[in-house]
Amino acid sequence: MTLSLQKVAADTGLSREEVATEVARSLPQLTPDGSLPQGDTSLEELIRRQRL
């Protein structure tokens, strides 16, 4: 399943900008070495693993 900022915003009641800000803030935690893991790992899965 692919999530868009607009869908997350609609589902959470946040604005698209608030969701984008939170994603930008969280990315360093999700990708501590500066790159995404190889394979089919989605951003949603990375967030789930970090329990954000």
Order of alpha helices (4+ residues) and beta strands (2+ residues): alpha-alpha-alpha
